[in-house]
Amino acid sequence: MKAINLTVDEETWHAARRLAAERDTSVSALVREYLQSLTHGFVGEDLRQREALAHALQACRAEVGVKPTRARTYAGR
């Protein structure tokens, strides 16, 4: 395994430590699993599909608890 250095702001660091504790793991393990999902989870997938999925996930996170309008739900179809 290779070791890497990563710089994050204090808020992100504390949030990552809390999440790791909740999952009974380490921050290193969280980062490792995330990077593995990015690099191994999409083997053979088209870049546009990855970008669309990332965009959809970001939109979901931004609107938790907000009911989308009909127009937004069917936009782009």
Residue frames relative to the residue before (quaternion, step in Angstrom):
aa qw qx qy qz dx dy dz
M 1.0000 0.0000 0.0000 0.0000 0.00 0.00 0.00
K 0.3417 -0.7172 0.5737 0.1994 3.52 -1.19 0.65
A 0.3189 -0.7132 0.5899 0.2042 3.55 -1.12 0.72
I 0.0757 -0.7829 0.6161 0.0418 3.56 -1.07 0.76
N 0.3371 -0.6910 0.5928 0.2397 3.54 -1.29 0.40
L 0.0668 -0.7929 0.6057 -0.0040 3.54 -0.98 0.86
T 0.1704 -0.7838 0.5908 0.0870 3.57 -0.91 0.89
V 0.0649 0.7778 -0.6203 0.0770 3.57 -0.84 1.05
D 0.5801 -0.5757 0.4371 0.3754 3.56 -1.23 0.38
E 0.7009 -0.4977 0.3233 0.3956 3.55 -1.29 0.46
E 0.6508 0.5307 -0.3215 0.4376 3.59 0.91 -0.89
T 0.6611 0.4975 -0.2997 0.4750 3.56 0.95 -0.89
W 0.6350 0.5393 -0.3251 0.4474 3.57 0.97 -0.87
H 0.6930 0.4702 -0.2863 0.4654 3.59 0.84 -0.97
A 0.6355 0.5174 -0.3295 0.4689 3.58 1.02 -0.76
A 0.6511 0.5081 -0.3131 0.4688 3.60 0.99 -0.82
R 0.6425 0.5162 -0.3269 0.4625 3.60 0.98 -0.76
R 0.6431 0.5098 -0.3246 0.4704 3.59 1.01 -0.81
L 0.6582 0.5116 -0.3053 0.4602 3.57 0.91 -0.92
A 0.6466 0.5141 -0.3174 0.4657 3.57 0.94 -0.87
A 0.6521 0.5068 -0.3200 0.4643 3.60 0.94 -0.84
E 0.6398 0.5279 -0.3222 0.4563 3.59 0.98 -0.83
R 0.7388 0.3916 -0.2101 0.5067 3.57 1.07 -0.77
D 0.3928 -0.7436 0.4515 0.2980 3.57 1.36 0.10
T 0.5611 0.5441 -0.4061 0.4735 3.54 0.86 1.07
S 0.5327 -0.6095 0.4707 0.3508 3.58 -1.27 -0.23
V 0.6290 -0.5047 0.4183 0.4180 3.54 -1.31 0.28
S 0.6123 0.5539 -0.3445 0.4468 3.58 1.02 -0.76
A 0.6649 0.4953 -0.3064 0.4677 3.58 0.93 -0.86
L 0.6194 0.5349 -0.3458 0.4589 3.61 1.02 -0.73
V 0.6770 0.4844 -0.2897 0.4723 3.57 0.88 -0.97
R 0.6423 0.5318 -0.3207 0.4491 3.58 0.94 -0.89
E 0.6742 0.4901 -0.2938 0.4680 3.59 0.90 -0.94
Y 0.6430 0.5190 -0.3259 0.4593 3.58 0.99 -0.80
L 0.6761 0.4834 -0.2983 0.4693 3.59 0.87 -0.91
Q 0.6298 0.5208 -0.3374 0.4672 3.58 1.03 -0.71
S 0.6508 0.5089 -0.3269 0.4589 3.59 0.97 -0.79
L 0.6504 0.5142 -0.3160 0.4612 3.58 1.07 -0.69
T 0.7718 0.3899 -0.1933 0.4636 3.55 0.89 -0.93
H 0.7629 0.3470 -0.1926 0.5104 3.60 1.09 -0.59
G 0.6221 0.6061 -0.3317 0.3682 3.56 1.12 -0.62
F 0.7722 0.3303 -0.1676 0.5162 3.57 1.18 -0.43
V 0.1896 0.8064 -0.5403 0.1478 3.58 1.11 0.55
G 0.8355 0.1675 -0.1561 0.4995 3.54 -0.79 1.07
E 0.5448 0.6163 -0.4113 0.3927 3.61 1.22 -0.08
D 0.5391 -0.6136 0.4795 0.3209 3.52 -1.21 0.56
L 0.5783 -0.6067 0.4224 0.3452 3.59 -1.02 0.81
R 0.6290 0.5350 -0.3448 0.4464 3.61 0.97 -0.76
Q 0.6336 0.5227 -0.3362 0.4608 3.61 1.01 -0.71
R 0.6424 0.5159 -0.3210 0.4671 3.57 0.99 -0.82
E 0.6678 0.4965 -0.3016 0.4654 3.57 0.93 -0.89
A 0.6411 0.5191 -0.3252 0.4623 3.59 1.00 -0.78
L 0.6503 0.5036 -0.3153 0.4734 3.57 0.97 -0.81
A 0.6478 0.5104 -0.3187 0.4672 3.59 0.93 -0.86
H 0.6471 0.5109 -0.3134 0.4711 3.58 0.99 -0.83
A 0.6610 0.5061 -0.3065 0.4616 3.59 0.91 -0.87
L 0.6538 0.5047 -0.3145 0.4679 3.58 0.95 -0.83
Q 0.6444 0.5116 -0.3205 0.4694 3.57 0.99 -0.81
A 0.6460 0.5160 -0.3207 0.4621 3.59 0.96 -0.81
C 0.6382 0.5217 -0.3268 0.4623 3.59 1.01 -0.76
R 0.6607 0.5050 -0.3097 0.4611 3.58 0.92 -0.87
A 0.6836 0.5054 -0.2938 0.4370 3.58 0.96 -0.83
E 0.7886 0.3395 -0.1534 0.4893 3.58 1.10 -0.56
V 0.2334 0.7811 -0.5455 0.1948 3.58 1.10 0.54
G 0.8203 0.2086 -0.1790 0.5015 3.55 -0.79 1.04
V 0.6507 0.4735 -0.3185 0.5010 3.58 1.27 -0.04
K 0.3322 -0.7422 0.5463 0.2010 3.57 -0.69 1.07
P 0.3745 -0.7442 0.5028 0.2303 3.60 -0.66 1.06
T 0.5081 -0.6160 0.4984 0.3376 3.54 -1.19 0.53
R 0.6462 -0.5083 0.3909 0.4138 3.57 -1.23 0.37
A 0.6421 0.5369 -0.3249 0.4404 3.59 0.95 -0.87
R 0.6743 0.4821 -0.3000 0.4721 3.59 0.95 -0.86
T 0.6230 0.5547 -0.3389 0.4350 3.57 1.00 -0.80
Y 0.7907 0.3116 -0.1480 0.5058 3.59 0.90 -0.90
A 0.3582 0.7353 -0.4996 0.2852 3.63 1.23 0.22
G 0.8220 0.2654 -0.1973 0.4636 3.55 -1.04 0.78
R 0.5533 0.6028 -0.4095 0.4034 3.59 1.20 0.15
